[in-house]
Amino acid sequence: MSTDTTGAPRRAHTLVVKITCGEEALERLNQGLTVASTALAAGVEVSVWLTGDATWMAVAGRAEQLTLPHGAPLSELRDTLLDGASVTVCGQCAARRELGPDDLLEGAAIRGAAAFVEEILAPGVQAIVY
C-alpha cells in the first residue's frame, strides 16, 4: 500500500470484488458479497464482477434459492449491491449460460474482460478475488 505525504497509508477510492464461484463454493460466494456490501456500507465505491457460476446471482430468483448457515441472505447482499454498487456480469460467462441483458436484474450489466482490466488498473483501485 502506498502512503500519503504524511506517511499514513493511502486507501483505495474504489474496491473491485471479483467473485468466481457459485453454489459449489457457497461460503466463498457469501464472503465476496459480504465484503463488497460491507465496503459499500463504509462509504467505499464498490464494483462487483460476477464470473463463472456467480453470474447466476444477477438473475431473479437464483440467490433466493441458496442459504448458508450463519451467513447473511445472499438475496439481501445482492440487492444492497445492485442498489449502491456497480454490478457487472462477465460477457463470456453470460454467453455460456445463454444470458442476455434482459435476463439480468435491474442494475446489473454485461461487460467483457477489457472493461475489467481497465477498471482494476485505474488509479486508486484495490481489487480482490473470491
N, CA, C and O atoms as CSV, one atom per row, in Angstrom:
chain,resi,resn,atom,element,x,y,z
A,1,MET,N,N,0.856,-1.173,0.000
A,1,MET,CA,C,0.000,0.000,0.000
A,1,MET,C,C,0.895,1.227,0.000
A,1,MET,O,O,1.882,1.279,0.734
A,2,SER,N,N,0.562,2.192,-0.802
A,2,SER,CA,C,1.337,3.425,-0.829
A,2,SER,C,C,0.942,4.316,0.342
A,2,SER,O,O,-0.049,4.065,1.029
A,3,THR,N,N,1.733,5.356,0.551
A,3,THR,CA,C,1.449,6.272,1.658
A,3,THR,C,C,1.233,7.675,1.118
A,3,THR,O,O,1.659,8.009,0.012
A,4,ASP,N,N,0.555,8.496,1.932
A,4,ASP,CA,C,0.353,9.887,1.543
A,4,ASP,C,C,1.557,10.703,2.005
A,4,ASP,O,O,2.553,10.138,2.457
A,5,THR,N,N,1.472,12.022,1.895
A,5,THR,CA,C,2.607,12.880,2.227
A,5,THR,C,C,2.948,12.864,3.711
A,5,THR,O,O,4.045,13.272,4.091
A,6,THR,N,N,2.035,12.402,4.554
A,6,THR,CA,C,2.319,12.325,5.994
A,6,THR,C,C,2.859,10.964,6.399
A,6,THR,O,O,3.227,10.758,7.555
A,7,GLY,N,N,2.910,10.023,5.442
A,7,GLY,CA,C,3.364,8.677,5.754
A,7,GLY,C,C,2.235,7.731,6.142
A,7,GLY,O,O,2.468,6.546,6.377
A,8,ALA,N,N,1.019,8.250,6.210
A,8,ALA,CA,C,-0.144,7.405,6.540
A,8,ALA,C,C,-0.513,6.566,5.325
A,8,ALA,O,O,-0.319,6.995,4.188
A,9,PRO,N,N,-1.046,5.370,5.563
A,9,PRO,CA,C,-1.455,4.537,4.425
A,9,PRO,C,C,-2.506,5.236,3.575
A,9,PRO,O,O,-3.451,5.823,4.101
A,10,ARG,N,N,-2.337,5.170,2.276
A,10,ARG,CA,C,-3.310,5.733,1.341
A,10,ARG,C,C,-4.319,4.639,1.013
A,10,ARG,O,O,-3.940,3.531,0.635
A,11,ARG,N,N,-5.566,4.942,1.156
A,11,ARG,CA,C,-6.614,3.956,0.915
A,11,ARG,C,C,-7.123,4.052,-0.522
A,11,ARG,O,O,-7.138,5.121,-1.131
A,12,ALA,N,N,-7.535,2.909,-1.035
A,12,ALA,CA,C,-8.127,2.886,-2.371
A,12,ALA,C,C,-9.441,3.645,-2.354
A,12,ALA,O,O,-10.166,3.626,-1.360
A,13,HIS,N,N,-9.739,4.299,-3.437
A,13,HIS,CA,C,-11.004,5.011,-3.572
A,13,HIS,C,C,-12.108,4.078,-4.057
A,13,HIS,O,O,-13.292,4.331,-3.830
A,14,THR,N,N,-11.712,3.008,-4.719
A,14,THR,CA,C,-12.665,2.045,-5.267
A,14,THR,C,C,-12.203,0.635,-4.928
A,14,THR,O,O,-11.016,0.321,-5.025
A,15,LEU,N,N,-13.146,-0.212,-4.532
A,15,LEU,CA,C,-12.866,-1.623,-4.297
A,15,LEU,C,C,-13.568,-2.421,-5.384
A,15,LEU,O,O,-14.782,-2.319,-5.555
A,16,VAL,N,N,-12.796,-3.217,-6.121
A,16,VAL,CA,C,-13.351,-4.117,-7.124
A,16,VAL,C,C,-13.298,-5.521,-6.543
A,16,VAL,O,O,-12.229,-6.014,-6.182
A,17,VAL,N,N,-14.458,-6.162,-6.457
A,17,VAL,CA,C,-14.554,-7.518,-5.927
A,17,VAL,C,C,-14.999,-8.427,-7.060
A,17,VAL,O,O,-16.106,-8.295,-7.580
A,18,LYS,N,N,-14.125,-9.348,-7.434
A,18,LYS,CA,C,-14.452,-10.320,-8.477
A,18,LYS,C,C,-14.809,-11.628,-7.780
A,18,LYS,O,O,-14.023,-12.165,-7.000
A,19,ILE,N,N,-16.009,-12.133,-8.074
A,19,ILE,CA,C,-16.484,-13.371,-7.464
A,19,ILE,C,C,-16.568,-14.418,-8.561
A,19,ILE,O,O,-17.267,-14.234,-9.557
A,20,THR,N,N,-15.848,-15.520,-8.372
A,20,THR,CA,C,-15.670,-16.515,-9.425
A,20,THR,C,C,-16.421,-17.815,-9.180
A,20,THR,O,O,-16.282,-18.761,-9.955
A,21,CYS,N,N,-17.208,-17.877,-8.125
A,21,CYS,CA,C,-17.835,-19.148,-7.756
A,21,CYS,C,C,-19.320,-18.946,-7.478
A,21,CYS,O,O,-19.799,-17.825,-7.307
A,22,GLY,N,N,-20.013,-20.045,-7.440
A,22,GLY,CA,C,-21.444,-20.012,-7.168
A,22,GLY,C,C,-21.803,-21.000,-6.084
A,22,GLY,O,O,-21.135,-21.084,-5.054
A,23,GLU,N,N,-22.849,-21.737,-6.321
A,23,GLU,CA,C,-23.391,-22.683,-5.351
A,23,GLU,C,C,-22.357,-23.730,-4.920
A,23,GLU,O,O,-22.414,-24.226,-3.795
A,24,GLU,N,N,-21.426,-24.063,-5.796
A,24,GLU,CA,C,-20.422,-25.087,-5.485
A,24,GLU,C,C,-19.433,-24.636,-4.405
A,24,GLU,O,O,-18.759,-25.469,-3.799
A,25,ALA,N,N,-19.343,-23.343,-4.165
A,25,ALA,CA,C,-18.452,-22.783,-3.140
A,25,ALA,C,C,-19.219,-21.678,-2.415
A,25,ALA,O,O,-18.841,-20.507,-2.450
A,26,LEU,N,N,-20.289,-22.077,-1.771
A,26,LEU,CA,C,-21.237,-21.130,-1.192
A,26,LEU,C,C,-20.609,-20.199,-0.159
A,26,LEU,O,O,-20.961,-19.021,-0.100
A,27,GLU,N,N,-19.692,-20.706,0.648
A,27,GLU,CA,C,-19.048,-19.840,1.643
A,27,GLU,C,C,-18.236,-18.745,0.976
A,27,GLU,O,O,-18.270,-17.593,1.409
A,28,ARG,N,N,-17.504,-19.094,-0.076
A,28,ARG,CA,C,-16.696,-18.097,-0.778
A,28,ARG,C,C,-17.594,-17.080,-1.478
A,28,ARG,O,O,-17.303,-15.884,-1.461
A,29,LEU,N,N,-18.669,-17.538,-2.087
A,29,LEU,CA,C,-19.628,-16.638,-2.718
A,29,LEU,C,C,-20.195,-15.660,-1.701
A,29,LEU,O,O,-20.238,-14.455,-1.946
A,30,ASN,N,N,-20.632,-16.183,-0.555
A,30,ASN,CA,C,-21.191,-15.346,0.500
A,30,ASN,C,C,-20.149,-14.354,1.015
A,30,ASN,O,O,-20.466,-13.193,1.271
A,31,GLN,N,N,-18.922,-14.807,1.164
A,31,GLN,CA,C,-17.870,-13.924,1.670
A,31,GLN,C,C,-17.606,-12.769,0.708
A,31,GLN,O,O,-17.450,-11.626,1.136
A,32,GLY,N,N,-17.556,-13.062,-0.579
A,32,GLY,CA,C,-17.349,-11.997,-1.558
A,32,GLY,C,C,-18.448,-10.959,-1.530
A,32,GLY,O,O,-18.177,-9.759,-1.555
A,33,LEU,N,N,-19.692,-11.417,-1.477
A,33,LEU,CA,C,-20.821,-10.492,-1.412
A,33,LEU,C,C,-20.843,-9.724,-0.097
A,33,LEU,O,O,-21.199,-8.546,-0.068
A,34,THR,N,N,-20.464,-10.390,0.990
A,34,THR,CA,C,-20.436,-9.739,2.307
A,34,THR,C,C,-19.369,-8.655,2.360
A,34,THR,O,O,-19.627,-7.554,2.847
A,35,VAL,N,N,-18.183,-8.954,1.868
A,35,VAL,CA,C,-17.101,-7.954,1.864
A,35,VAL,C,C,-17.486,-6.758,1.002
A,35,VAL,O,O,-17.275,-5.611,1.398
A,36,ALA,N,N,-18.046,-7.018,-0.166
A,36,ALA,CA,C,-18.449,-5.919,-1.043
A,36,ALA,C,C,-19.535,-5.068,-0.385
A,36,ALA,O,O,-19.476,-3.840,-0.444
A,37,SER,N,N,-20.523,-5.708,0.241
A,37,SER,CA,C,-21.602,-4.975,0.920
A,37,SER,C,C,-21.083,-4.184,2.109
A,37,SER,O,O,-21.528,-3.063,2.356
A,38,THR,N,N,-20.148,-4.760,2.840
A,38,THR,CA,C,-19.566,-4.074,3.999
A,38,THR,C,C,-18.789,-2.848,3.561
A,38,THR,O,O,-18.893,-1.791,4.183
A,39,ALA,N,N,-18.012,-2.978,2.495
A,39,ALA,CA,C,-17.263,-1.829,1.969
A,39,ALA,C,C,-18.225,-0.736,1.515
A,39,ALA,O,O,-17.991,0.445,1.774
A,40,LEU,N,N,-19.292,-1.121,0.848
A,40,LEU,CA,C,-20.279,-0.150,0.395
A,40,LEU,C,C,-20.889,0.582,1.587
A,40,LEU,O,O,-21.047,1.802,1.552
A,41,ALA,N,N,-21.230,-0.155,2.638
A,41,ALA,CA,C,-21.811,0.450,3.844
A,41,ALA,C,C,-20.823,1.398,4.523
A,41,ALA,O,O,-21.230,2.334,5.211
A,42,ALA,N,N,-19.521,1.154,4.329
A,42,ALA,CA,C,-18.492,2.002,4.917
A,42,ALA,C,C,-18.201,3.233,4.054
A,42,ALA,O,O,-17.330,4.035,4.389
A,43,GLY,N,N,-18.925,3.379,2.953
A,43,GLY,CA,C,-18.751,4.554,2.116
A,43,GLY,C,C,-17.746,4.406,0.993
A,43,GLY,O,O,-17.393,5.390,0.342
A,44,VAL,N,N,-17.282,3.194,0.758
A,44,VAL,CA,C,-16.327,2.940,-0.320
A,44,VAL,C,C,-17.092,2.758,-1.631
A,44,VAL,O,O,-18.166,2.156,-1.648
A,45,GLU,N,N,-16.546,3.271,-2.712
A,45,GLU,CA,C,-17.110,2.990,-4.028
A,45,GLU,C,C,-16.786,1.541,-4.354
A,45,GLU,O,O,-15.629,1.132,-4.263
A,46,VAL,N,N,-17.796,0.756,-4.735
A,46,VAL,CA,C,-17.625,-0.680,-4.931
A,46,VAL,C,C,-18.085,-1.083,-6.328
A,46,VAL,O,O,-19.113,-0.625,-6.827
A,47,SER,N,N,-17.291,-1.950,-6.935
A,47,SER,CA,C,-17.643,-2.580,-8.199
A,47,SER,C,C,-17.540,-4.087,-8.001
A,47,SER,O,O,-16.514,-4.586,-7.540
A,48,VAL,N,N,-18.590,-4.804,-8.345
A,48,VAL,CA,C,-18.615,-6.261,-8.205
A,48,VAL,C,C,-18.662,-6.875,-9.600
A,48,VAL,O,O,-19.487,-6.498,-10.433
A,49,TRP,N,N,-17.767,-7.822,-9.839
A,49,TRP,CA,C,-17.751,-8.572,-11.090
A,49,TRP,C,C,-18.145,-10.004,-10.788
A,49,TRP,O,O,-17.492,-10.677,-9.991
A,50,LEU,N,N,-19.218,-10.475,-11.425
A,50,LEU,CA,C,-19.706,-11.831,-11.248
A,50,LEU,C,C,-19.247,-12.673,-12.436
A,50,LEU,O,O,-19.599,-12.394,-13.583
A,51,THR,N,N,-18.456,-13.709,-12.146
A,51,THR,CA,C,-17.946,-14.577,-13.198
A,51,THR,C,C,-18.268,-16.024,-12.850
A,51,THR,O,O,-18.659,-16.324,-11.722
A,52,GLY,N,N,-18.105,-16.913,-13.810
A,52,GLY,CA,C,-18.428,-18.313,-13.562
A,52,GLY,C,C,-19.855,-18.435,-13.070
A,52,GLY,O,O,-20.748,-17.723,-13.530
A,53,ASP,N,N,-20.063,-19.350,-12.127
A,53,ASP,CA,C,-21.413,-19.553,-11.622
A,53,ASP,C,C,-21.917,-18.437,-10.711
A,53,ASP,O,O,-23.092,-18.431,-10.346
A,54,ALA,N,N,-21.057,-17.497,-10.337
A,54,ALA,CA,C,-21.528,-16.314,-9.613
A,54,ALA,C,C,-22.441,-15.480,-10.497
A,54,ALA,O,O,-23.229,-14.676,-10.000
A,55,THR,N,N,-22.336,-15.669,-11.796
A,55,THR,CA,C,-23.189,-14.981,-12.758
A,55,THR,C,C,-24.669,-15.113,-12.393
A,55,THR,O,O,-25.446,-14.180,-12.596
A,56,TRP,N,N,-25.054,-16.265,-11.859
A,56,TRP,CA,C,-26.458,-16.512,-11.535
A,56,TRP,C,C,-26.992,-15.572,-10.458
A,56,TRP,O,O,-28.207,-15.421,-10.329
A,57,MET,N,N,-26.116,-14.938,-9.685
A,57,MET,CA,C,-26.582,-14.006,-8.654
A,57,MET,C,C,-27.271,-12.784,-9.250
A,57,MET,O,O,-28.006,-12.088,-8.551
A,58,ALA,N,N,-27.043,-12.518,-10.531
A,58,ALA,CA,C,-27.665,-11.373,-11.196
A,58,ALA,C,C,-28.974,-11.740,-11.889
A,58,ALA,O,O,-29.557,-10.920,-12.599
A,59,VAL,N,N,-29.434,-12.973,-11.682
A,59,VAL,CA,C,-30.677,-13.452,-12.286
A,59,VAL,C,C,-31.734,-13.577,-11.193
A,59,VAL,O,O,-31.471,-14.147,-10.134
A,60,ALA,N,N,-32.914,-13.050,-11.447
A,60,ALA,CA,C,-34.002,-13.061,-10.456
A,60,ALA,C,C,-34.281,-14.476,-9.956
A,60,ALA,O,O,-34.358,-15.426,-10.735
A,61,GLY,N,N,-34.430,-14.589,-8.633
A,61,GLY,CA,C,-34.812,-15.842,-8.005
A,61,GLY,C,C,-33.690,-16.793,-7.683
A,61,GLY,O,O,-33.886,-17.735,-6.915
A,62,ARG,N,N,-32.508,-16.576,-8.251
A,62,ARG,CA,C,-31.412,-17.535,-8.040
A,62,ARG,C,C,-30.806,-17.415,-6.643
A,62,ARG,O,O,-30.594,-18.436,-5.988
A,63,ALA,N,N,-30.526,-16.222,-6.176
A,63,ALA,CA,C,-29.941,-16.046,-4.842
A,63,ALA,C,C,-30.908,-16.507,-3.762
A,63,ALA,O,O,-30.494,-17.004,-2.715
A,64,GLU,N,N,-32.187,-16.340,-4.022
A,64,GLU,CA,C,-33.212,-16.718,-3.048
A,64,GLU,C,C,-33.240,-18.228,-2.804
A,64,GLU,O,O,-33.751,-18.674,-1.777
A,65,GLN,N,N,-32.702,-19.014,-3.727
A,65,GLN,CA,C,-32.688,-20.467,-3.608
A,65,GLN,C,C,-31.558,-20.988,-2.722
A,65,GLN,O,O,-31.548,-22.164,-2.359
A,66,LEU,N,N,-30.613,-20.126,-2.373
A,66,LEU,CA,C,-29.417,-20.564,-1.643
A,66,LEU,C,C,-29.411,-20.016,-0.220
A,66,LEU,O,O,-29.757,-18.857,0.011
A,67,THR,N,N,-29.020,-20.852,0.720
A,67,THR,CA,C,-28.865,-20.403,2.104
A,67,THR,C,C,-27.554,-20.941,2.651
A,67,THR,O,O,-27.101,-22.024,2.281
A,68,LEU,N,N,-26.966,-20.171,3.524
A,68,LEU,CA,C,-25.726,-20.552,4.191
A,68,LEU,C,C,-25.918,-20.296,5.677
A,68,LEU,O,O,-26.144,-19.156,6.081
A,69,PRO,N,N,-25.829,-21.344,6.500
A,69,PRO,CA,C,-25.986,-21.134,7.943
A,69,PRO,C,C,-25.026,-20.059,8.451
A,69,PRO,O,O,-23.845,-20.052,8.105
A,70,HIS,N,N,-25.542,-19.169,9.259
A,70,HIS,CA,C,-24.781,-18.081,9.884
A,70,HIS,C,C,-24.276,-17.053,8.883
A,70,HIS,O,O,-23.415,-16.237,9.213
A,71,GLY,N,N,-24.800,-17.083,7.670
A,71,GLY,CA,C,-24.421,-16.099,6.660
A,71,GLY,C,C,-25.595,-15.195,6.352
A,71,GLY,O,O,-26.751,-15.604,6.465
A,72,ALA,N,N,-25.301,-13.973,5.965
A,72,ALA,CA,C,-26.361,-13.057,5.540
A,72,ALA,C,C,-27.036,-13.631,4.300
A,72,ALA,O,O,-26.373,-14.245,3.464
A,73,PRO,N,N,-28.337,-13.440,4.174
A,73,PRO,CA,C,-29.031,-13.935,2.976
A,73,PRO,C,C,-28.411,-13.361,1.698
A,73,PRO,O,O,-28.222,-12.151,1.573
A,74,LEU,N,N,-28.102,-14.247,0.764
A,74,LEU,CA,C,-27.467,-13.815,-0.481
A,74,LEU,C,C,-28.321,-12.807,-1.240
A,74,LEU,O,O,-27.794,-11.880,-1.855
A,75,SER,N,N,-29.642,-12.987,-1.198
A,75,SER,CA,C,-30.511,-12.056,-1.925
A,75,SER,C,C,-30.434,-10.647,-1.333
A,75,SER,O,O,-30.483,-9.664,-2.072
A,76,GLU,N,N,-30.312,-10.541,-0.007
A,76,GLU,CA,C,-30.187,-9.216,0.615
A,76,GLU,C,C,-28.854,-8.567,0.261
A,76,GLU,O,O,-28.801,-7.376,-0.045
A,77,LEU,N,N,-27.781,-9.348,0.302
A,77,LEU,CA,C,-26.468,-8.815,-0.078
A,77,LEU,C,C,-26.494,-8.358,-1.533
A,77,LEU,O,O,-26.029,-7.265,-1.859
A,78,ARG,N,N,-27.039,-9.202,-2.400
A,78,ARG,CA,C,-27.131,-8.865,-3.822
A,78,ARG,C,C,-27.922,-7.588,-4.035
A,78,ARG,O,O,-27.496,-6.708,-4.784
A,79,ASP,N,N,-29.076,-7.479,-3.380
A,79,ASP,CA,C,-29.921,-6.297,-3.566
A,79,ASP,C,C,-29.227,-5.029,-3.076
A,79,ASP,O,O,-29.345,-3.974,-3.699
A,80,THR,N,N,-28.512,-5.129,-1.972
A,80,THR,CA,C,-27.736,-3.987,-1.474
A,80,THR,C,C,-26.733,-3.531,-2.521
A,80,THR,O,O,-26.574,-2.334,-2.764
A,81,LEU,N,N,-26.065,-4.482,-3.132
A,81,LEU,CA,C,-25.055,-4.140,-4.136
A,81,LEU,C,C,-25.699,-3.598,-5.415
A,81,LEU,O,O,-25.180,-2.656,-6.014
A,82,LEU,N,N,-26.795,-4.167,-5.827
A,82,LEU,CA,C,-27.490,-3.651,-7.013
A,82,LEU,C,C,-27.958,-2.218,-6.803
A,82,LEU,O,O,-28.011,-1.433,-7.749
A,83,ASP,N,N,-28.296,-1.878,-5.566
A,83,ASP,CA,C,-28.768,-0.528,-5.257
A,83,ASP,C,C,-27.649,0.505,-5.153
A,83,ASP,O,O,-27.870,1.681,-5.444
A,84,GLY,N,N,-26.452,0.084,-4.743
A,84,GLY,CA,C,-25.434,1.088,-4.463
A,84,GLY,C,C,-24.078,0.891,-5.097
A,84,GLY,O,O,-23.219,1.767,-4.998
A,85,ALA,N,N,-23.864,-0.243,-5.750
A,85,ALA,CA,C,-22.558,-0.535,-6.349
A,85,ALA,C,C,-22.728,-0.717,-7.857
A,85,ALA,O,O,-23.841,-0.723,-8.383
A,86,SER,N,N,-21.618,-0.860,-8.514
A,86,SER,CA,C,-21.626,-1.266,-9.915
A,86,SER,C,C,-21.568,-2.795,-9.919
A,86,SER,O,O,-20.661,-3.381,-9.327
A,87,VAL,N,N,-22.522,-3.437,-10.577
A,87,VAL,CA,C,-22.556,-4.902,-10.642
A,87,VAL,C,C,-22.455,-5.306,-12.106
A,87,VAL,O,O,-23.288,-4.934,-12.933
A,88,THR,N,N,-21.418,-6.075,-12.404
A,88,THR,CA,C,-21.148,-6.476,-13.782
A,88,THR,C,C,-21.085,-7.992,-13.875
A,88,THR,O,O,-20.513,-8.656,-13.011
A,89,VAL,N,N,-21.673,-8.523,-14.923
A,89,VAL,CA,C,-21.594,-9.943,-15.256
A,89,VAL,C,C,-20.614,-10.091,-16.406
A,89,VAL,O,O,-20.681,-9.353,-17.389
A,90,CYS,N,N,-19.712,-11.039,-16.281
A,90,CYS,CA,C,-18.738,-11.351,-17.330
A,90,CYS,C,C,-19.459,-11.703,-18.626
A,90,CYS,O,O,-20.375,-12.526,-18.626
A,91,GLY,N,N,-19.050,-11.088,-19.720
A,91,GLY,CA,C,-19.682,-11.315,-21.005
A,91,GLY,C,C,-19.606,-12.758,-21.478
A,91,GLY,O,O,-20.610,-13.315,-21.922
A,92,GLN,N,N,-18.435,-13.368,-21.392
A,92,GLN,CA,C,-18.288,-14.762,-21.815
A,92,GLN,C,C,-19.089,-15.692,-20.915
A,92,GLN,O,O,-19.691,-16.658,-21.384
A,93,CYS,N,N,-19.091,-15.395,-19.615
A,93,CYS,CA,C,-19.825,-16.234,-18.656
A,93,CYS,C,C,-21.322,-16.159,-18.924
A,93,CYS,O,O,-22.022,-17.169,-18.846
A,94,ALA,N,N,-21.813,-14.968,-19.240
A,94,ALA,CA,C,-23.230,-14.804,-19.571
A,94,ALA,C,C,-23.559,-15.579,-20.846
A,94,ALA,O,O,-24.577,-16.269,-20.911
A,95,ALA,N,N,-22.707,-15.468,-21.847
A,95,ALA,CA,C,-22.949,-16.159,-23.117
A,95,ALA,C,C,-22.972,-17.677,-22.918
A,95,ALA,O,O,-23.811,-18.363,-23.503
A,96,ARG,N,N,-22.062,-18.204,-22.104
A,96,ARG,CA,C,-22.043,-19.656,-21.866
A,96,ARG,C,C,-23.312,-20.133,-21.171
A,96,ARG,O,O,-23.691,-21.298,-21.291
A,97,ARG,N,N,-23.965,-19.236,-20.449
A,97,ARG,CA,C,-25.202,-19.582,-19.746
A,97,ARG,C,C,-26.443,-19.092,-20.503
A,97,ARG,O,O,-27.564,-19.140,-19.996
A,98,GLU,N,N,-26.203,-18.621,-21.733
A,98,GLU,CA,C,-27.262,-18.117,-22.610
A,98,GLU,C,C,-28.076,-17.010,-21.946
A,98,GLU,O,O,-29.303,-16.972,-22.047
A,99,LEU,N,N,-27.367,-16.109,-21.264
A,99,LEU,CA,C,-27.989,-14.969,-20.597
A,99,LEU,C,C,-27.690,-13.695,-21.372
A,99,LEU,O,O,-26.571,-13.481,-21.837
A,100,GLY,N,N,-28.697,-12.865,-21.502
A,100,GLY,CA,C,-28.532,-11.557,-22.119
A,100,GLY,C,C,-28.954,-10.481,-21.135
A,100,GLY,O,O,-29.379,-10.792,-20.022
A,101,PRO,N,N,-28.842,-9.229,-21.527
A,101,PRO,CA,C,-29.192,-8.126,-20.631
A,101,PRO,C,C,-30.608,-8.215,-20.064
A,101,PRO,O,O,-30.841,-7.837,-18.915
A,102,ASP,N,N,-31.543,-8.707,-20.852
A,102,ASP,CA,C,-32.930,-8.807,-20.383
A,102,ASP,C,C,-33.133,-9.888,-19.323
A,102,ASP,O,O,-34.156,-9.901,-18.638
A,103,ASP,N,N,-32.161,-10.795,-19.186
A,103,ASP,CA,C,-32.252,-11.863,-18.185
A,103,ASP,C,C,-31.760,-11.416,-16.813
A,103,ASP,O,O,-31.999,-12.093,-15.813
A,104,LEU,N,N,-31.075,-10.275,-16.766
A,104,LEU,CA,C,-30.458,-9.817,-15.522
A,104,LEU,C,C,-31.373,-8.885,-14.747
A,104,LEU,O,O,-32.251,-8.228,-15.306
A,105,LEU,N,N,-31.141,-8.849,-13.454
A,105,LEU,CA,C,-31.852,-7.913,-12.592
A,105,LEU,C,C,-31.457,-6.479,-12.937
A,105,LEU,O,O,-30.359,-6.226,-13.433
A,106,GLU,N,N,-32.367,-5.548,-12.667
A,106,GLU,CA,C,-32.074,-4.137,-12.897
A,106,GLU,C,C,-30.860,-3.736,-12.071
A,106,GLU,O,O,-30.772,-4.058,-10.887
A,107,GLY,N,N,-29.938,-3.041,-12.693
A,107,GLY,CA,C,-28.722,-2.607,-12.017
A,107,GLY,C,C,-27.509,-3.436,-12.390
A,107,GLY,O,O,-26.382,-3.033,-12.104
A,108,ALA,N,N,-27.711,-4.584,-13.023
A,108,ALA,CA,C,-26.593,-5.425,-13.464
A,108,ALA,C,C,-26.378,-5.222,-14.959
A,108,ALA,O,O,-27.328,-5.041,-15.720
A,109,ALA,N,N,-25.117,-5.255,-15.360
A,109,ALA,CA,C,-24.760,-5.069,-16.763
A,109,ALA,C,C,-23.805,-6.172,-17.189
A,109,ALA,O,O,-23.159,-6.804,-16.354
A,110,ILE,N,N,-23.722,-6.395,-18.477
A,110,ILE,CA,C,-22.777,-7.366,-19.035
A,110,ILE,C,C,-21.656,-6.589,-19.696
A,110,ILE,O,O,-21.894,-5.718,-20.532
A,111,ARG,N,N,-20.421,-6.918,-19.310
A,111,ARG,CA,C,-19.244,-6.294,-19.929
A,111,ARG,C,C,-18.147,-7.343,-20.040
A,111,ARG,O,O,-18.207,-8.393,-19.401
A,112,GLY,N,N,-17.164,-7.049,-20.845
A,112,GLY,CA,C,-16.105,-8.007,-21.117
A,112,GLY,C,C,-14.819,-7.762,-20.350
A,112,GLY,O,O,-14.722,-6.855,-19.523
A,113,ALA,N,N,-13.841,-8.593,-20.650
A,113,ALA,CA,C,-12.555,-8.581,-19.959
A,113,ALA,C,C,-11.828,-7.245,-20.096
A,113,ALA,O,O,-11.165,-6.805,-19.157
A,114,ALA,N,N,-11.943,-6.602,-21.240
A,114,ALA,CA,C,-11.252,-5.321,-21.424
A,114,ALA,C,C,-11.752,-4.294,-20.409
A,114,ALA,O,O,-10.963,-3.506,-19.888
A,115,ALA,N,N,-13.044,-4.297,-20.128
A,115,ALA,CA,C,-13.604,-3.367,-19.143
A,115,ALA,C,C,-13.098,-3.698,-17.744
A,115,ALA,O,O,-12.832,-2.796,-16.950
A,116,PHE,N,N,-12.963,-4.994,-17.438
A,116,PHE,CA,C,-12.440,-5.402,-16.138
A,116,PHE,C,C,-10.999,-4.933,-15.970
A,116,PHE,O,O,-10.646,-4.362,-14.938
A,117,VAL,N,N,-10.178,-5.169,-16.970
A,117,VAL,CA,C,-8.770,-4.760,-16.905
A,117,VAL,C,C,-8.668,-3.248,-16.758
A,117,VAL,O,O,-7.888,-2.762,-15.938
A,118,GLU,N,N,-9.431,-2.507,-17.527
A,118,GLU,CA,C,-9.417,-1.045,-17.419
A,118,GLU,C,C,-9.793,-0.598,-16.008
A,118,GLU,O,O,-9.177,0.307,-15.446
A,119,GLU,N,N,-10.801,-1.238,-15.453
A,119,GLU,CA,C,-11.279,-0.868,-14.120
A,119,GLU,C,C,-10.234,-1.140,-13.041
A,119,GLU,O,O,-9.990,-0.286,-12.189
A,120,ILE,N,N,-9.619,-2.317,-13.066
A,120,ILE,CA,C,-8.690,-2.660,-11.984
A,120,ILE,C,C,-7.345,-1.951,-12.101
A,120,ILE,O,O,-6.602,-1.872,-11.123
A,121,LEU,N,N,-7.025,-1.436,-13.284
A,121,LEU,CA,C,-5.758,-0.725,-13.456
A,121,LEU,C,C,-5.869,0.771,-13.224
A,121,LEU,O,O,-4.865,1.481,-13.279
A,122,ALA,N,N,-7.058,1.254,-12.969
A,122,ALA,CA,C,-7.251,2.693,-12.721
A,122,ALA,C,C,-6.599,3.087,-11.402
A,122,ALA,O,O,-6.532,2.269,-10.484
A,123,PRO,N,N,-6.121,4.313,-11.290
A,123,PRO,CA,C,-5.524,4.779,-10.041
A,123,PRO,C,C,-6.544,4.714,-8.895
A,123,PRO,O,O,-7.730,4.975,-9.095
A,124,GLY,N,N,-6.074,4.371,-7.716
A,124,GLY,CA,C,-6.921,4.368,-6.533
A,124,GLY,C,C,-7.828,3.154,-6.406
A,124,GLY,O,O,-8.786,3.181,-5.633
A,125,VAL,N,N,-7.548,2.103,-7.144
A,125,VAL,CA,C,-8.389,0.907,-7.120
A,125,VAL,C,C,-7.675,-0.226,-6.401
A,125,VAL,O,O,-6.483,-0.462,-6.600
A,126,GLN,N,N,-8.426,-0.913,-5.567
A,126,GLN,CA,C,-7.960,-2.149,-4.918
A,126,GLN,C,C,-8.858,-3.273,-5.409
A,126,GLN,O,O,-10.080,-3.183,-5.285
A,127,ALA,N,N,-8.280,-4.324,-5.959
A,127,ALA,CA,C,-9.063,-5.439,-6.472
A,127,ALA,C,C,-8.783,-6.684,-5.660
A,127,ALA,O,O,-7.640,-6.965,-5.301
A,128,ILE,N,N,-9.854,-7.437,-5.369
A,128,ILE,CA,C,-9.723,-8.725,-4.692
A,128,ILE,C,C,-10.586,-9.753,-5.407
A,128,ILE,O,O,-11.573,-9.404,-6.055
A,129,VAL,N,N,-10.212,-11.013,-5.288
A,129,VAL,CA,C,-10.919,-12.089,-5.984
A,129,VAL,C,C,-11.345,-13.142,-4.993
A,129,VAL,O,O,-10.561,-13.573,-4.147
A,130,TYR,N,N,-12.595,-13.555,-5.104
A,130,TYR,CA,C,-13.131,-14.664,-4.311
A,130,TYR,C,C,-13.511,-15.781,-5.254
A,130,TYR,O,O,-13.988,-16.827,-4.813
